[in-house]
Amino acid sequence: MTRLCELKRQAVLLWIARPAFVYCLAMLLLSTALPKLAFSGAGDLDPSFGTGGTVTTDLGSQEYVAGFAVQHAGHIVLLGSSELFPGAFALARYLPNGRLDKSFGLEGIIVTDLFGDDLASPGAVAVQPDGKIVAVGIIVGQGAEYFERLALVRYNRNGSLDPGFGDGGKVITRFGQNYAGANSVALQDDGKIVAAGYYHGDGFPSFALVRYLHNGTIDRGFGRNGRVRIRFFSEDQVQEIANAVAIQHDGRIVVAGWASQDRSTADCVGTVGVFALARLRSNGELDPSFGNGGKVKTDFSKTDDCRYSFDEATSLAIQPDGRIILAGHGTHGENVPDDFVIIRYRTDGQIDRGFGSHGKVITDFFGNHDRLGGITLQPDGKLLAVGSAQVTLGALEYDFALARYTRNGEIDPSFGMDGKVTTSFFGHDEAVGIALQKNGKIIAAGTAHIPWTPIRDFGLSRYLSR
């Protein structure tokens, strides 16, 4: 009888304490979820994208990503190549959530043969306001006649070739019997297309640009018969290649890349590579109000003439106020790792000393080789940069590497870990571009590779911006 009374008393106490018990249980469950909710912030992978924030796509062989673009609705277009189709451009389109867009091409993939058995090397892709996709690159002859020609392809919104552009959607441009190719493309407000890369006419390449009308024919009112060639050094043993092109709001064209000289002598071997930047008027003439006759060379590693130093600009962005941000990487010694390098110029081509440290920013990740692939500006003026960072010196382990900077060039401590983020896919991963979706989320694209294996896929990652 006493035992029964005791059980009843405990039952009454539990009933009275029930609200407190439920509250404690709720707090316990919430506390286990808090690390994922409360501590996710700018630079974290977005778990709603792909698998845990990343996506890889295998086309059946070794793939390589050259460039990408984000369409207005948030769809992502990747341009690359596959060893299964050596003479073709390969495109993949993804829904905003990272899934392949089955309405595009064949299950989200398009392979475009350009020139039979010859090799194709894709360079860059851009999306027109009407949703059409423009891709540029290089065709390399593999037969009795070796050649390099500039290739341009335009696709409709659904991925079909645009029959109203060039020859069934494709344009191949020759520079006489000389070599030429495109690494970048920009779209003008009037629908004209500017491709930038190199011209190989006298044994050594120089900057080259070609402008096309909306239907793919060369714009003869641009430069000389639609083509412009730019030299930065007048000496022999010079190589100059454009990697990026952009259009200012006033129609002037900004093009950037690298220029190198062999400064070897009888006593030493030395090569110098510098950031090379030029601005053209809308008709293709060099803009004399910019730099030295329209051109600027920046060697930020000056020591002496007998050295190995190579600075390569790979990407550029134009701020709303007209200032130009040029980004790439640099190595300053034969066995010295390279780092991200970003420089800002005023509208007249002079270095903006109010940016970073006397106009430049150098960013290192793990103390090893870092190579910058692309940059983009956020609406708030902050700058995002992406590329690859070598995790261990001497090893093939590379990660996607991102950094964010404030408007004045300082590393943004609110992003990732002290302004930097790295992401591993397969172990040897290299990002080539970065862009924003309409919701502000950050997309990085590149190639994911397992070292010492033939496994190499398209790779995408998405990050929170705040």
C-alpha positions, 0 to 999 in steps of 0.5 A: 500500500505504501509502494502504491502511494509512492508511485502515485506521488511521483506521477503527480510530480512528473505531471507538474514538472512536465512544462520544465521537462519539455522546455529543457528537451527543446533547448537540448535539441536546439543546442545541437542544431545551433552550430549549423544555424548560428555559425554559418556565415559568409564564406561557408559552403551552401548546403542547399547547393548540390551535395553539401555545397559542391557539384562535380560532372563527369562527361566520361573522360578527362574534363577541363573547365575554361570559363563560366557565366551565370544567367539572369535567372541564376542558371550556371553555364560552364564551358570546357573540354573533354578528352572524349571530344578533342575537337569540340567545345563542351557546355554544361548548364545547371539549375540555380540549385546545382542540378543539371538543367535537363532542358539544355542540350542532351540532359544538360550537356552540349558538345560542339564539334568545330573543325573535324579532327583538329583540337579545340581549346575553349577560352571563355563564355558570356551570356547575352541579355537575350539569353544567347550564349557566346563561347570563344577559344582556339582551333589547333590544326593537327593535319599536314598544316599546323595552324591556330585560329580563333573560334567563336560559337553562339548558342540559343537559350536552349543550347542549340546552335544559332543559325543566324550567327556565322556559319550555322552558329560558328565562326573561325577567324584567320589572321592570314597564315599566322596563328591566333586565338581567344582567351576572353570575350566581352559583350557591348551594349549594341550587341557587338562581340569583342574577343581578346587573346593573341596574334602570333605573326613574327615568331612571338605572340602579341595582344590581339582583339577582334570585334564581330557584329551581332550576326558573327561577321567581322566589324570592319570599322574596328581597328584594321579590318576588324582586328587590333594588335598591341605590343608592349615591348619593342624588343625581340624575345617577347611574348604578350598574351591577353587573358581578359577584356571588359567594356567600360560604360562609355564604350571604351575597351579594356584588355589585360594579360601579361608581357614577358621578356627574356633578359638572359645574358652571358652571365645569367638567365633571367626572364621578367613577366609583367602585368600588361593593361591597355585601353582602346577607344570604341573604334579600336584605337589606343586611348592616349589619355590612358597610361603611356599612349594607351598602355600600362606595364606593371612590374611590382617585383623590381629587383635587378635585371638578372632574375626570374620574375613572372607576373601574369594578369588573368582577370579584370573588373571595372568599378562603377566609378571607372577605376580598373582592378587587375588581378593575377598571380606573381612569382618572384624568384626561380624557386619562390611560390607565387601568390594572388596579386591585385592592383587597382588603377585610376581612370587615367591608368595610374596606380591607385595608391589608396588601394591595399598597400600602395595600390596592390594587394598580395595574398598567400594561403598556405605559403605555397603556390597560389594562382588566381583565376578570376575576380568579381565585384559585389554590389556593395563594392567588395571584391571576390577573388578565386583560384587555386592554392597548393596545400603542400609544397612539392605535392599535387594537392591544390584546393579551390581558394577564395578571398574577399576584400573590402573596397579599399583592398583590405582582406575582409575578416567577415569572410571565411577564416580571416578573409579566406576560404579553401575547398577540396573536391578530389585533391587537385582542384583549380578554380578559374572563375567566380560570379554572383547569383541574383540572391547574392550567393557566390559561385566558383567554377573550375576543374576537380582532379584526383592526382595521378589518375585520369579522373578529372571533372567539371567542378562547382561550389556555392558559398554564402555571401553573408 
